[in-house]
Amino acid sequence: MGVLLIVSQIYLPPFIKKSRLTELFRATADAFQCQVPRLNGYALDQCLTKYALFTAENAERTIRQSNEGEVKEHLYLNARQIGQNIREKLKLQTLEEIMQACEVIYKALKIEFHGDLQGQIQIRNCFFSTFYSSNVCRIISSLDEGLVAGLSGGCGLEFSQRITEGNKCCLAHLLAAGSSL
């Protein structure tokens, strides 16, 4: 396990969290073909709330315009690139390291991520679930799918339930070459 991953599990400075959130804002805005809102002068928690509102508003617009497929593809590809960059920086190699990196990333986004070595994932609490409808969540989940694909070197991610559908938690699993790991 790489030193950076070990250190990030212990402490991730707020300026790094905000920098990564800004990167996510840019990737998301690019997919929605719009501008990133002004973030200077806002604390990390305020930026996270702005991101939730920004993604919900733009996903709702996408639904009204019926161009979900195109937007989901761009969200996926942009997040996959972010995941690949993180994979390279952290030198992720094993499923355990990938799950640990996901825990760190999602914790910074106020998402309680738990993954096991069978590729099963459970989200027990999600900051965004109070902002998203189930339809918005399905669109925005393309970011999760892309991020995990980038972090893992190509694994898919499939959700079987979501908090935004009235469930107590989100459940998902990693897929490799068309089947469960």
Secondary structure, 3 states (H helix, E strand, C coil): CCHHHHHHHHCCCHHHHHHHHHHHHHHHHHHHCCCCCCCCCCCHHHHHHHHHHHHHHHHHHHHHHCCHHHHHHHHHHHHHHHHHHHHHHHCCCCHHHHHHHHHHHHHHCCEEEEECCCCEEEEEEEHHHHCCCHHHHHHHHHHHHHHHHHHHCCCEEEEEECHHHCCCCEEEEEEECCEEC
